[in-house]
Amino acid sequence: MTVTTGIGRKCQYIDCRAEMGVGVTAGVAQRGTMSLARNYDVLVIGMSGSRRHVFKPVCEISMGLRERGIELSVMILQTGEGVPVDAPGTIAVKATSMRLTPMEVEQIKPAKVVIVHLGNVRTHIVYKTRMLLRNADQPFIVVCQSPLDFEDFAEIGVLTKYVRPLEENVGTRGSVAGVVTDVTRGVPCPEQKIDEITRTVWENMPPRYAEPSPKFKVGSSALYAPTGTKGVIETIEENDAGRWAKFEEIDLWYHTSKLKQE
């Protein structure tokens, strides 16, 4: 008898890591290891396991995305718990500062979208993201606890989907394509947050859809709705991602889909 129906599930093959787990703080894996799917469009990056950087959200996010039909790999960084050497207000020791190994740089390359789980210190989040995007050219989705906006990343030279620095201030190859906040380390990740991450992943899978950009005029007042930044439009330009406006005395470009008339 030939079976012609299934139970509605898709099988995914994953190569286990070569290293054992690190115990109660992070049962998923040891630092510097990777759970590799046979075919993957999405890569989830977690920081190295420690008392501060626990993997509970990473486990739940990766499992939730797989349940929703997204094949992915999971990478745990070798030195993810530190901060980059150029982060302000820190005394970063080179041996323990956050950085990528040549192997990690190569492992990131096949992914079409990258999800990175960070913490609750704003400075750490934006500078860690900048360091990663200096080494990767994919769209990144930042998952963290601290309330952040694309504007916070653009202010330090990070390209983002809705706010970007002036050309001479751009300091990354890749860009921040999504920001999902209120995801706390070490506690269960709410289902609505996993749904939000899933939706953001699909929105940024190539070919990416350019959001409609309303018409604005030079000299008119506008408001960047997510943060309330106001300004008078000095210049408008258009590219493949849509229409962008620069405010007077602010060295950032704002995607007009996120602007409101004042």
N, C-alpha and C positions, 0 to 999 in steps of 0.2 A: 504493500500500500504506500503510495507516494504522499508525503506530507506537503501540503500546498499553502499552509498558513503558519505564521509565527506568533510569538507572544509579545511582539512590539518592542523588543530590545535589540540593541546593536552591540555586538561583541567587539571589544577593544583589546589589543595586545600591548603589553607594557613590559619592557625589560627591567628587571629589578636592579637596584644599585649594587655596587660591589662591596659597599661598606655596611656595617650593622647600624642600627639606630642608636641614638645617644641617651635613651632612657626616658624618664618621666617628663622631662622638659620638652622633648621633641622625638616622639616615637617614630616619625616617618623616616628619618635618615640622618646620617652623619654629614658634617660639613664637607663641601667639595665633591658632592655626589649628584647623580642625575638619574631620574626615573624616565626612561626614554620610550616613548610610544613608537610603534612601527612607522606610522605616518602622522605628522603633527603640523598643524598650522598655528597652534598657540603654545607659548612657553610661559609657565608660571615660575617666577623667581622668588625665593625666600631667602632671608638673611641667615647667617650661620646660627646654629642653635646655641642658646645660652639662657641664663635666668631671665634676661630682658627680652630676647628674641625667641619666642615660642612659636611652634608651627601650627597650632590648632586652626587658625583661619585658613592657612595654606592647604591643609588636608581637606577641609570642608569645601573650600572654593574649587579645588581640583576635582573632588568627587562630584560636586554639584554640576560643574560644567560637563563632565563626562556623562552624567545622567541626562543632560540636555542635548546630547549628541555631538559635543565638541571634543575632538581628539586632541590631547595635549601632553606635553612633557613637563616635568617639574625639576628645577635646578635649585640646589642649596649652595650658596656661595661659599667659597673657601674662607674669605675674610669679609663677611657682610655685616658683622656686628659693630665694626668701627665706623669712623667717619672719614671722608676724603681729606687729603692733606691740605686742601685749599678752603675747607669750611671755616668760616670766621668764628672767633670766640672759643676755639678749641686748641689744645696742644696735642696734635696728632703725631704719634710715633710711627715712623714709616713702616716698621715691621708689623704693626697692628692696624694700620689705616685701611679703610675700605678701598679695594681695588679689584680688578678682574685679572685672572690668569689668561695667558694666550689660549688655553683650551676652552675656557669659559666664553671668550670672545667668539671662537669658532662654533661653539654649541648654540649660541644665540642666533647665528646667521640664518638657519633654515626657517625660523619662525616668521609668520606673516604679521602676527600681533603678539606682543609681550605684556604679561601682567606682572607687576612687581608689588609685593606686599611690604610695606614699611611701617613706621610706628606712630608716635604721638608728639615728636619734637619737630616743629615746623622747619627749623634750620637744617636738621639732619635730613628730613624728607626731600627738600628741594635740592640740596647739594648732592645727596646720594643719587637722585634722579639725573641730575646734570652729568655726573660722572659716568653713569651707565649710558646715557644718550650720546656722550662723546665717543663711545666705542660701538654704538649700534645705530642703524639707520631705520629701524622699524618704528611703527607707532606703539607707544607704551601706554598702558592703563595703570595708573597709580592707585593702589588700594591702601588706605591708611585710616588712623583714628582721628587725627587732627583735622579740623576744618580748613580746607585749602581751596584755592581757585586757580584757574589757568594763569591769571594775572600774577600770582606769586612766583610761578616758574619763569614767566617771560621777563620779570624784573631782573633776573640774574642771567639772562641770555639764552634761556631754553625755548626752543620752538614749541608752540602748542597749537591745538586745533582752532582755537577761537581768539587767542591773543598772541601776538608775536613781537619780538624786539625789533628795533631797527636793524637793517642788514649788517651794519658794521658791528653790532653788538651780539650777533648770533654766535653762540658757542657750542652748538650741538649738531650732530648729523641727523639723529632721529627727532621725534617730537612726542609731546604728551597729547594723546588722543582722547583720554578720559580720566576723570578723577572721581573715585568712589570713596566717600568719607564715612566716619562713624562705624568702622570695622575694628573692634577692639581685640588686641592680642590675648590669647589664652582663654577666651570665652566663646561659646557657640556663635557662629556667624548667622545672622537672621536670614531666612529664606528670601526676603525681599531684597537683601543686599546681593545675594547670589544671582537673583533675577536681574538686578541692575547691572552687575558685572557681565552677565551673559548678553544682555541687550547691547551693552557698550562694545563687546567683542564683535557681535554680528554687524554693528554699524560701521566698524572700522576694518572689516575684512575687505580686501580688494576684490572687485573694483569699488572704491569708496564713493559714496554719494555726496555731492556738494549741496549743502543746505541752501535754500533760496535766500538771497540777500536783498532786503528791502532797499528802496531808493532813498538816499540821503544827499543833501546838497552841502557843498563847502560853505562854511559860515554859519550853519545851523547848529543848535545845541542838541546834545544827545546824552544818553545815560547808558552805561554798561550795566545791564540789569543784574547780573550775578553778584556784583560787589558794590554797586551804587556809585562807581566812579563817573563823574560828570565832566563834560568838556565841550569846547567849541570845535567843530570839525575843521581841520586845517587843510587836509589832503585826502583824496579818495583814489584808490587804485583797485584793479581787478586782476585776478589770476585764476588758475584752474580750480582753486579752492573756494572761489567766490569773490565777494566785494569786501574791501577793507577800508577802514577810516582811521586816520591819525588825529588825535586831539592836540590842540595847541598846548605847548609847554609840557607835554607828556610824551616820552620817547617810546611809545608802544603803539602797535597797530591792533585794532579791534575788528573782529568779523562782524559785519553789519547785521547778521542774523540774530546777534545777541544785544543789539542796541535798540533803545526806545527813544522816540522823539521827546524832547523836553519842552 
